[in-house]
Each structure stands twice: as C-alpha cells, then as structure tokens.
C-alpha cells in the first residue's frame, strides 16, 4: 500500500475526532473534513519527500498571526495528536514593534488552546523604517531581521529546526521573482540548512495551495493579525508574480501544480549552466 493510501485510511479512521483544543469549534462538514484531510496528506508527503523528521526532536514554529502560520500550527498539532509527528512544538511570535500591534491576541489564543509558546519582542520595525528609503520595499530587510531573531530563539529553546508557513504559491512566486528579476533559477526550498549549519529551516506547507489555507483558516476562525508594514505598500514585485500566476491558473487550470512538479524534475543537461553539467566534456563517438 502506498503512502497516500495509508494516509487516507488513517484520516478516514480519525478525522471525526476533534481532540486538539483548537479544533473544538471547527466545522464538522464533509467539505471541511476533505480540506483538513488534504492538508494533512500534503504535509505528510512533504515530510516524506524531504526527510523533514530526520534527527528532529523539537521545532520552533514561526507564528506571525497570518492565515498561513495559523494553518501550519493547526496541521502540525493535528498530526502530533494523531501520533504522526513525534516532535515537540514551540510556537513563537516575534513582536517587531509595529504600531498598534495587538499584543494580547497571540498569547491569549495560544494559552487557550494549550500550546507552549514564546513571545519575543524586538523593535525591528524602527530599524526597517530608518534604513529603507521611502517608497522602497521593506520585505527583504524585515525578513532578514526577523529570521535572525527566530534563529536565536530556536537555539535558546534547544530546537533543531525553525518551521515556517510558506506554501505552494510562495515557492512559485519566489522562483519567478528570481527568474524575471534576479537572472537565476532558484526558488524557496522545502528544507534548508542555515548558513551557520546548526539549524534546519523547514516548510511543511510546500505542497499546500494558498486558497486551501485561506479556506481552512476562515473555517477555523483564527484571530488574524494583518501586517501593517509590508501590507501598506503597493506594486511589490511579489504581488506582480502572484497576479501573473493567478492569471495563468485561470486560463489553464492546474498549471500551478504542474509548475511545482517541474521544480522537482530538473534536467541539468538541458539548461545552460556549465557548473551543473560538463558540456565541454561531451563528445560524439567516432564511427567505424
């Protein structure tokens, strides 16, 4: 029996048991259960494909307060409850000092559902506003500062990995941003070793569609916190990539999944990078 069949059997047996506290008020409809099963299956497939559970005992789960990170935490807790994720989870929110940030929402919610967590305050907002010229994109510097602080917290908490809520669209958008603006073929890996070599960065939602995560988060009624920093800027390159991919998917349904599969089936001999393939060493065999 294949992995997908095993997963389906396990989900069919347990899907109606809403034991984790955060699922207490979740819908019990057929459509929601199918969505829940699909996300669970896709995350387990990512675990399998990228060896995410190897040598792992404790994960720091980055929780921004957005739909994707809430969905990530929920799916991981669901799998943990089912005995399918033998890893300790610690949720972490980095309070970056944004004005009017509702500081009580995340700790209150995490306490309510019984999740171990850490709220870390670092005023990176002021640094970003000071360093980035007016009208320029905040996202790059903001992301670097946030990631550095999350690495530090992960080390302090004895975690082997930082787990982030990036999904299928994030990966495709990053690929096309690099393709159109960076002149290179690179995306957002599902598993990455940090530069220091002491922490893994994992993206278990790599196969999950953003639309599914949005529907799941809405059904679960997560207390979403908007980002007032990058959310206030228009015309970002990522937004252009998102619109392009949405247009393609509308005209040719299923293309996003096809593009994601393409990132997993690379043929270096059919590209143009001599560092990846020895083109100069190619020679035709002489005939008799």
N, C-alpha and C positions, 0 to 999 in steps of 0.2 A: 504494500500500500504506500502511495506517495505521500509527501509531506502535506500537500493540500488536502488530500482525503483524510489524513489523520486529524488535521486541524478542524476540518468540517465536522467530523464525528465528535471531537471534544467540545466544540462550540455548541453543537446541537444538544449535547447532554447537559450543558451548564448555563446556557445563555439566559434562561429564565431566573436564575438565582442571582438576585441583586444584592449580594452580600457587602461589597465595598460601600462604605458610608456615602461616598459621593454619588453612587447610583441609586440612593434611596428614593429620590423623586424622579428618576429617569422614566421616559415613556416605556410602555410595555407593548408597543405596537409591532406589527410584523415588519414594517419598513424600518423602524429604528433598530430592531434586532438584526436585520440584514446588514444595516450600515455598521453596527457595532461588530458583527462577525467579520465583515470585510476589513475593517481597520485592524482588528486583532490578527487576522490571517496575513495581511500585508506586513505588519510589524514583525511577526514571527518569521516571515520569509526573509526580511532584511537581516534579522538575527542570524539566520542560517547561511545566507549568501555571503555575508561579510564577516562571519566569525565574531560577532559582537560580544558573545558571552564568554569568550576565552579568557581565562585568568582574571575574571571580574568578581569582586565581592561587594563593592559599594559604588554607587553612582550619585553624582551631583546633577540634579535635573534643573536646568535653567528655566525659570518661570517668569515671563515678562508681564503676564496679565493679559496677553492677547489670546485669540482663539486657538492658535496652533500649539502654544506651550501648555495651555489647559488641556487640550485634547491629548497631547503627548503624555502628560502626567496621568490622565484618566486611563489611557490604554495600558500604560506600564503597571498601574495599580491593579487593573483588571487581570492582567497576565500574572502578576505576583500573587494575587488572591487564588488564582486557579492552579498555582504551583508550577507555572510555566516560566517564571522568571526568578531564579534563585539568587537575587541580588538585592542588597539593602538600598533603599532610595532616600535621598535627602533633597527636598525641594529648596531652591534658592532663588530669591529675587534680589536683584541689585537695584536699590533705590538710588537713581542717578541725580537726584536733586532737582528734577523738573518742577517748575512752579505748579501749584495746585494738585500735585500728585496725591491721590487718596491713600495715605499710608496705612490705613486700617484694613483695607479690603482684603489684601492677600493674607496677612497673618490671621485675620478673623476667619477667613474661608478655610485655610489650611488647618487651623485648630479645630474648626467644626467637623471636618472630615477625618481628623486624626492622623494627619501626615506630618512626619518630622520635617522641620524646615528651619531655614536661617534667612533672616532679612538683613542684608548688608547695605549700609549707607556709604556712598562715595559720590561727591559732587562732581561728576564728570560733565554734567550739563554746562556748568560755568566755563569749564575748560574748552569744550566744543564751541560754545558761543564766542569765546575770546579768540580762539585760534583759526576758526574757519571764516573766510571773508563773507560779507553779506551777499546772499544770492547763490553761494556755492552749496554743494551737497554735504550735509552733516554726517551721512550714514557711515562713511568709511572710518573717520576718526572715532565716532561714537562707538562703532562696533569694536574697534581695536582696544579702546579703553575698557569697554565692558568685558571683552574676552579676557584681558589681562587680569582683571579683578576676579572673574569667575575661576580662572586657573588657580589663583592664590587661595581662594576659598576652598576649592576642591582639594588642594594639598593640605590645608589646615584641617579639613574634615576626614582625611585619610581615604579619599576616593581615588579609584583607578581611572575614572572617566568623567568627562563633562558631557552631558547628554542634552542635545538641542532639538528644537521643534521644526527644523527646516523640512519642507515637503517636496513633492514632485515638481511643482511649479518653481519653487526657489532654485532647485537644481538646474532646471531648463533655462530659467531667466539668467542665472549666473553664466551658464555656458554661452548663451547668445550675447551677453554683455562682453565677455572675453573675445568672442568671435568677431563681433562688429566693431568694438572699441579698443580691445587690447591686442588684436592681431595674434591670438593664440587659441589653441584648442584646450580648454580647461573648464571644468565645472566645479561642483561642490561635492566632494567625496562623502560617501555614507560612513566611512571610517577613516580617521586621520590621526597620525601620531603628531603631537605638538612639537614645536621647534626644539624645546628642551629635552624631548624624548622621554618624559616621565608621565604623561597623561594621554589617554585616547580622547578624541572628540568623536562622538557617535551621533548619527542622525537616523534613528529608527523609523521615522516617517518618510523615508526616501521614496517609497513606492506609493505613498498615500496622496490622493488628489486634494487640492485645496478646497474644492467645492464640497467634498465629503467631510472635511474637517470643519468647514463652516456650518454645514447642516448638523453635524454631531454637536458642535459647541452650542448652537442655538437650541437644540433639543434638550441639552443638559443645563441650559440657562446659567452658564458660567458668568461670574461677575467681571465682564470685560473692562479692561482699563486701556483707553486709547493712548497712543504715543503722540504728545503734543509737539515733539521736536521735529522728527522727520515727517510726521503726518501733516505738518503745516506747509510743506514745500511742494510745489507743483513742478511738473516737467522733468522728473528724475528719469535717468536712463532706464532704471528697472521698471518704472511704470510703462515706458515705451515698449520694453520687451514683453511685459505682461499683456499689453493690448495686442501686440503682434501675435503672440501665441493664442490668445483668445480668438482672434480673427481667423487664424488658421484652423483652430478646432471647430469653429462654427461652420466653416466652409468644407472641411474634411474631418468629420468626427473620428476620433480615435488616434489622431496624429500625435497627441502628446505622449500617449503610451508608446507609440512607435519610436518617437524621438528618444524617450528614456531607454528603450531597449537598445537603440543604436549606441548609446554611451557605454553599454556593457558588451558590445561586439565590435571591437576596434581591430582594424587590419592595417598595421603599420606599413606594410609593403605597398599599400595603395594610397598612402599620403605622401608628404613631401619633406619629411624630417629625417635627414641623414644620421641624426643621433639615435634614432629609434630603429633604423633599418640600414643595413650595409649595401647601399645602392652601388657603390664603387666596386664592391666585390662580386657583383653579378657578372656572369659571362656565359655565353652560349656554348654548348658542347659542339666541338668540331665534328662534322660528318665524316663518314668513312670515305 
